[in-house]
Every structure is written in structure tokens, then in C-alpha cells.
Amino acid sequence: MGHQENLTFYGFPIKYLSLLTLVVQNSSYVLLLRYSRIRPGTKYLTSTAVVTSELTKLIICTTIHLYQRRQEFSETSSSLPLTSDNAKVESGVVHGTSRFFKEVFSINSGFFGICIPAFLYTLQNNLQIIAASHLDAATFQVSYQGKILTTALLSVVLLRTKLSRRKWLSLLYLTIGVAAVQISPSGSSSNSSASQGSWAIGMSSVVAACFLSGLAGVSFELILKRTATSLWIRNIQLSAASLAIALFGSLVYDKAAIREQGFFQGYDLVVVSTILMQAAGGLVVAVVVKYADNILKGFATSLSTIVSTVASVYFFEFVVSAYFLEGAALVFVATYIYGLPDASVERFARESSTMSTTTESDLETAKVTVEEYLDGRSSDGDERSLLQRDMELIEKT
């Protein structure tokens, strides 16, 4: 953790550079998405945008995975008996290609199981674009934070996840905040969006997208936990399946429009930038979690909501109402609080006080373990191992 915190890029800490990148990516994506849907001229097809985005994700994930495999092969081949360079390259290409297709598309790879979250993510991405066509950028982004609520509730129901009281409280704040933003949709705060689309269609799309986001996330997590397949392979499978599903839906649903004006109708630099911003979102989040943590990721996500709101006032003549300010503030606080770690020390003290067999040495060891957890939360693996140690100490007492 300490080494990662000290990493810099031209003297600027990577930790904060990744957070800045996430804020810019989140804000830019929402603003570009909104602008690309309300500007005059030929509108691009929602379905083709999803197809292009999934293709971009597939290319990015495959490139990173093959690069990692190439590094592994280089290290392995260097220890093999001396052969010609051409023979090494030929052997590596054949073996690597065969292994890649086996890892991704074979029956044992679980590719067909990944089609379920892929289908849900494809629907969610289409609904996002529809929602942005009918809601202003600020309202859309604040409302879309409701996916935290749906993901948490579905995790409790399907994964038997236990949430602390603080997390439940943050979810309550989130619900009230999102609801407050929607008050008086026909008032002054929504005049600009009302002229561009239907508030009812926009909000229905956001609600459906939030639910699908939670369901897709939980189902994908189930798949990740049940197998030892690498995350990059799963992302490649998810992108490939989503691409196939999105392409099929596009050719069926928008068949006439594609035949008349082409697959890339309405595409220009703005549309391409929007698609690239959407495709890069997952990678940016991964970098933030690696070099920072989930707390700062939640803070950056909340901060991007503020940036989008301020930008909407200047670029889209969005009128901020008192209800919107109150609701957005609650969503900001809820998003940040939800990402905070549980108060492990207090939990230890409360649970240990009810156990008569607990010794002073056990409690002292527990405090040290919790301090290590709070100071050493550098990755999901570290966090998981420390939490397991916490649970072992509780069982001992």
C-alpha cells in the first residue's frame, strides 16, 4: 500500500491522478451523452451505440489480457532450451491462440453462463441512453445513483450479504435524496428537459436501468465467486456476449433504419467521444481501486455529480431548485458514507463484551488485527484475508 501511494506520474501522485480521471470520466460521459441526444441533426441509433461500446470494451480487455499472456510466455520461453526465435514465436502464437479461445469460448470456460449478466447489461446500457434523451444531465446522474440501492438490496437477498447499520442508513439517505430530486418535475427545474423529452419515459428508464444494473452486478459477482477464472477473461466473455446480444438486437429492432441510413448514421466526433468515455469507465474504476480505495472512489463518484450539475447550469441552462440541492446533497453524503469501512473495532468491543471467556490477550490481538485492516486495505485480497482473521478471533473468544 505504501509503495502504491508513493507512485507518481511526472511528480503527481497516481492515487489522486486516478481519482481526477474518474471524476472527469464520469462527468464528461454524462454531459456528452446528454448533448449527443438533444443537439439538432441526425440522431444516432441507441442500439448501434451499445454495439460499438461493447466492441471497444472487447478490444481493450483482449489487448490487456494478451499483453499479460505475452509477458508470461516471454518469461517462460527464456528458461526453455535454446531454439530459433522464429520457432519460439510460431509456437507461442499457435499455443496462445488455441489457449485463448479455449479459455474464453469453451463449454468448460463458463461462457454460456456469462450470457445472463451480459443480456442484463445490454438492456441497461440501452436504457441509459434512452434516459439521457429525456432527462437533463444533472437529474439523470443523481437519479442513476439509485443503482447503489438496488445492488445492495439484491446482494442481501441473493448473496445473503450482511450490511451494517451505517450502510442501511446511507441507503435510506440515498432513497430520500433521489426522491427529492424528482419533486415537481414540471416546475422550473425541468423546463429545459421537458422541451427535449418526456420526464416519465426518462425516469422509467432510469428506474429500470438501476434494477438491471443491480441484478447484472449480483449475477456477475456470483459467477466470479464460483470459479477461479481470471477477471480479464470474464470481462472478455462479458463483452463478447454483450456484443453478440447487442448486435442481434440492433439488427432486429433497427433493421429498417440501418438499411435506410446505415449502421453509423449520426456518428461524429461527439458520438465517438461519448462511446469511448463509456467504454473506459470500467478500466478507470479498476485503476482507482488499485491505487486508491473504494472510499475515495465513492467520493470521486459523488464529486462528479456536483461537476455535472454545475456544468448543466452553464451548458444546458439547467435551473437548480431547492429540492434538487437537498436531494443531491443527500445522495452525495450517502454515496460517500456507503463506501466507508465498517467500524470493526466497535464491533469487536460490543461482541466481545458478551463473551465471558474472552481474555485480555485476545482483545489486544483483535485490536492489532483491526489496526492492520484499517492501515493495510490495499486490495480486495488483503481485505478478505484480514477479515477472515477477524472472524477467527471472534470464534476463538
N, C-alpha and C positions, 0 to 999 in steps of 0.2 A: 504493500500500500504506500509506504513512504517513498519507494523508488518511483512509482507511478505518479505520485503527487509532485515529484521534483522534475518530471519530464517537461521540456519546454520546446516551443517552436518559434525560432527567432527571438528568444528571450521571453516569450509569452507562455505561461503555464498551459499545457494541453488540457488540463482539467477545466479551466474556465473558457478556453477556446472552444471546447466541445459543447459547453453549455450555451455559449453565444451562438454557435452554429445551430443548435437545436431551436433556440428562440427565433432566429432568422428563418429557419426552415419552416417551422410551424406557422409563423405569422405570414410569411411570403406565400405559402401554399394556399392558405385560406383566402388571402386577398387576391391572388392571381386567379384562383378558382372562381371567385365571385365575379371578378372583372371579365373573365373569359366567357361568362354565361350571360352578361347583361349588355355587353357592348353591341353596337349595331353591326350588321353584316351577317354573312352565312354562319350559322351555328354548327359547331362540330357535334358529331353524334356521341352521346354518352357511352354507348356500348363500345365504340371503337377506341375511345379514350381509355377505357378499362383494359381493353386488349393490349394497347400499346404500353400501358403502365406495367402490366404483368410481364410482357415481353422484356421490358427494360430490367425489371427485377430479376428475371430468369438469367439474363445475360450477366448482370452484376454478380449474382450469387454463384453462378457457374464459373465465372472468371476467377473469383476469390478461391473457390474450392479447388479448381485445377492448379492454381498457383501454389496452394498449400501442398497438394499432392506432388507437384513437380519438385518442391523443396525436399519432401520426404524421399522421393526417388533419387534425387541427387546425392543425398546423404547415404542412402543405401548402396547405390551403384559405386560410390567411391571406395567402398570396402570389399567389392567383388573382385575376382581375379581379372587381370588386365585383358581387355578386349578392345577392338577398334571403337572409335567414337560413333561411327555410323551404326554399328551393331547395337551399341547401347541405346542410341536414340530410337532406332527402329523397334527394339524390344520394349522400350519404355512407352512408346506411342501405342503399340498394339495392346500391351498389358494394361495401360492406363485407360484406353478407350473401352476395352472389354469390362474392366473393373467398374468404370463409371456407370455404364448402362446397367450393369448388374446391381450396383448399389442403389440406383435411382428407380429403375423401372421393373425389376423382377418382382415376382409374386411375394417372395420372402422379404422384400425390402419394405413392404407395407404401403406401397404406392397407392393402392386402391382404397385403403383406409383413409389416406390423407385427402381423398376427394370430398369427404364430408365437410371439413372446415374450409376447403377450397371453394366449394359451392356457396357456403355462407359468406365468406369474404368477398366473393364476386358480387353477390347481391348487395352486400353492404357498400362496396365501392360505387356501384351504380346509384344507390340511394343517396350517397354523399353528394354526388354531382347534381342530382335532382334537387336535393335540399338547398344547395348553394344557388340554384337557379331561382329559388323563390324566397330565400331569406337573406338579409344583409349579412355581411361577413362577421360582425361582432355577435349578433344573435345566434348565428349558426355555430360559431366556435364555442360560445358559452354553453349553449344547449347540448352540443355534442359531448361535453364533458360528462353527461349522464351515462356514458358508456362505463365509467368507473363504477357507478351504482349497479348497473345490470351485470357487469362482470363479477362484482363482489357477491351479489345475491346468488348468481348461478354457481359460483365457486362453493358457496356454503351448501347449496342444495345438491350439486352433482359431485363435488370433490370432498365434501364434508370438511371444508376449511373452517377453522375457528377464528373469528375476528374479536379483537379486544374491544372493550367499551369505547375507547377513544376512536377506533375505526368506525364503529357504529354511529357515534356522534358526528363524525366527519361526513358520513353518508347522509345523515339527517340534514346537516348544513347544505350539502350538495343538492339534495332534493328541493329544499326550500329556495335555494338560490336559483336553480334552473326554473322553478315555477314562477318566481318573482320576475324573472326576465320576460316571461310570456304575458304578464298582465297588460291589459289594454293594447292588444296587437293592432287595433285600428286607430290608435292615437298617433300623436306626433312622432313618436319614436319609430314608427313603422311606415310613415308616409312614403319614404324613398323606396322601400322594398315592396310596398303594396302596388306601386306602379309597374313593378317588374315581374310580379308573380303572385301566387296565392299563398297566404300565410298558412292556411290549413294544410295544403299539399306539402309545403316546406316542413312544417312541424311533424306531420305524419311520417314523412321520410326520415327525419332525424330520430324520432322515437323508434321506428323500425330498424334503422341503422345501428342505434345504440344496443338494441336487443340482439341483433345479429352479430355485432362486434363481441359482445359478452359470450354468446353461445359458441361462436367460432374460436374465441380465445381459450375457453374452457376445454372444448373438444381437442384443440391442438395441444394444449397442455397435457391432457390425458394420454395422447399418443406419444409425446416426448417422454413422459414419466414411465411408460410401459416398455420402452425399448431403449437400447444403448446407441442407437444411430446418432451420428453427429448432427449438430444443429444446422450446419450448412447443407447437408444432404436433405434434411427435412424442409428447409427453405426452398431448395431447388425443386423438390417434389411438389411443394405447395404452389410455387409459381408456375410450374409446368401444368399441373392440374387446373389451376385457376385460368391459365391462358387458354387451354382447350375448352373449358366450360364457357369462358367469356367470348371466345371466337365463335363457338356454336350458337350462343345466344344472339350475338351480333348479326350473324348471317341469317338467322331465322327472324328475329324481331325487326331488324332494319334492312331487310333484304331489298325492298323496293328503293329506299333512299340511297343505299350503297350502289345499286345498279344504275341509278339515275345520275348521281353526282360524284360517285367514287367513295372509297373507304376513308380517305383522308380529307374529305370536304371540310372546309372551315379551319384547317390547320395552318398555323403560322408560328412565329417565334413565341408569342404569349402562350399558346396552347402547348407547345413543346416544353416550355419552361415549367408550366403547371404540372405536366406529366412527370418530368424529371424530379421536381420537388416532391411529388407524392411518392415516387419510387425510392427516393433517397431517405425517406423518413425512417424506415426501419434500421438502416445502417447507422444513421446519426444517433438514434436511441441506443444502439448497441455500443457505440463509441463512448457515449455519455456514461452508461452503466459501468463500462470497463475502467474509465479513467476518473470518474467522479463517483456517484452513487445514486440510488433511487430517490433519495431526499432531494438532492439538487436537480434531478430530472423532473420531479414533481414541481419544484419551484420554477424551473425553466418553462415548463408547460403552462403554468399559471401566468408567468410573466408574458408569455406570448399572447395570452388572451388580452392583456392590457394593451400591448403593442397593436394588436389587430383592432381593438376598439378605437384607440387614438387615430390610427390610420384611416379607419372607416369614417370618422368625423371629417377628416380633411379631403379624402378622395371620393367618398360616396355620399357626402352630406348627411351622414347619419346623425340623428338627434338623440342625445343621451337623456333618458328620463331618470327620475329619482328611483323608480322601481328597478331599472336596469342597473344603476350603480350599486344599489343594495344587493341585488341578486348576484352581480358579477363579483362583488366583494366576498360574498359567502362562498361562491364557487372557488375563488382564489384561495381562501383560507382552508376550505375543505380539501382541495387538491393537495395543498402543502401538508396539512396535518395527516392525511391518509398515508403519505409516504414516509412519515416519521417511524423510527423503530419502536417496538413495544417497550414499555418500562420494565425491563427484565429484573432489575434489582428489586423494585417494589413487589413484583410478583413472587420472587424468591422469599422475601421477608414475610409476605402475607401467607403463603402456603407453608412456609417452614414453621411459623408460629403455631400452627395447628397440629404439628407432629412432635410428640413428646420424646421421640428417640433421636432427634436431631442433636448433633454435638456442635460445639463451638468451632472445631476444626473444619467440619463440613460446611458451615456457614461461611467461614473465611475463604475456603476454597471456592465456594459458589460466587462470592463477591469478586474474586480474582478472575474467574471464568467470565463473568458478565463484563468486567472491565476489558478483558481481551476481546469480547464480542463487540463492544462499543468502539474500541480502537482499531480492531482488525477486520472490519467489514469491507473487505476489498473485492470480494466476488461472491457469487451465489454459492460456489463450492465451499469457501471459507465459512460463510454464514451458516450453511447447513451443518457443517461439522461441529461448529461451536454450539449450535442449538442442540445437537444430539448430545453433546457433553453436558449441557444444562439439564436435559431431561434425565440423563443417567444419574446426576446428583440428586435430583428430586426423588427418583425411585429409591436411591440409597437411604434417603432420610425417612 
